Amino acid sequence: MTNGGLAAALPELASRAPVPVDVDVDVGRVPTAVEAAVYFVCSEALTNVAKHGCASRAQIDVKLAGDRIAVTITDDGVGGADARRGSGLRGLADRVDTLGGRLSVESPPGNGTRIVAEIPTA
């Protein structure tokens, strides 16, 4: 993680993605383990967009929701992602769960994918 936290690291990550990614980070610094988990979730989600999503755009939104950080990654791709079939999404869920958070994946076929992770900051 860079000295600028997620506000600096996520736009840099997005700049390396093969599709345009809009990034909205509305948080300051949070614990290092939480920042690392959010970065990892975003990185893996963008990897999935590139490998499987056939998307033309993606969006990363990060905000505080009470004592939790909420990160949402969406894309306009083909959908159909299933955490039960892929080790990458299961790995994301495990990483988030380890920090007391939760991960959800909505990915109806033909309608893109939406991944939401909520992680406690305290």
N, C-alpha and C positions, 0 to 999 in steps of 0.2 A: 504494500500500500504506500502511496506517495505521502509526502508531508501534507498535502492538501486534502487528504481523506477521500471520501467517495466523490465529493464535488469535483475533484481533479482527476481521479482514477477512472471513473465511469465514462466521461467523454473521450478520454484517451482510448479506452477499450472499444468504444463505439466507432471510433475513427478507423479501426482496423477491421471492422466487420465488412463482409462482401456486399451488404445492402445498406442503404441509408438508415441510420438509427437516430431518432430524436431522443434526447436525454433531458429529464427534468429531475434535478436533485435538490430537494428542499430540506436538507438536514445539515447540521454541523457535524462535529466529530462525535463518534459513539465508540464504545469499547472496541479494541482492536479485533477481538474474536468475531464480533458482530460485523464490523467492516469487512473482514476477510470472507465471512460467509456470504454477505450481500454481493461482494465482488465475484465470488465463485459462482453463485446462482446466476448472475448476469452473464458471466463468461460462458457457462455451460448452455444457458438458454440461447445465446447468440450463436454458439457452435451448432446447436440443433436447428436453428433457423437456416443456417448455411447448408447443413448436411441433408436435412429432411424436409424443411418447410416450404421450399420453392416460393419464398416470400419476396415481395418487392420493397417492403418497408418494415421497420420494427420500432418499438417505443419502449423506453425504460423510464419508469416513474418511481422515485424514492421519496418517502415522506415519513414524518413521525405521526403516529396515531396513538396518543396517550403515552404509555411507557413502552411502546413497541415501534419498531421500524417496519414499515410496509414497503415492499418492493414489488412492482408489477411490470412484467415484460409481456408485451403483446406483439403479434405479427399478423400480417394479412395473407399468410400462406395457405397451404392446403389442409391444415388441421390434421386430425387423426392421431395425435401424440397420445400415448398410453403408458403411464408410469409402470404398469404391470408387465409390459413387454420390454422396456428399455432399462438397462442398468444405469444410464446417465441420469434419468429422472428419479430413479430410486435413490441414487447416490445423493442427489440434491435434497430429497426429502429426509434422508438420514442425517445429513449435515445440519439442516435446519432444526430437526427434531432434537439433536444433541444439545442445542442451545435453548431448548424449551419452546421452540417455535413450531409453526406448521406451514406446510406447503400445499397448495392446491393447483391442479392443472385442469383447465377447461379447453378442449380442443375438438369441437365437433367437426367431422369431415366436411371439407369445403369452406370452412369459416375461420381459418386461422387458429392461433393458439394464444392462450392467456395463462401465464404462470404468476401466481401470487405467493409471496413468502412473507410471513409476519414473524418477527423475532424480537423477544424482549431485549430492552436496552439496559436493564438493571439487573 
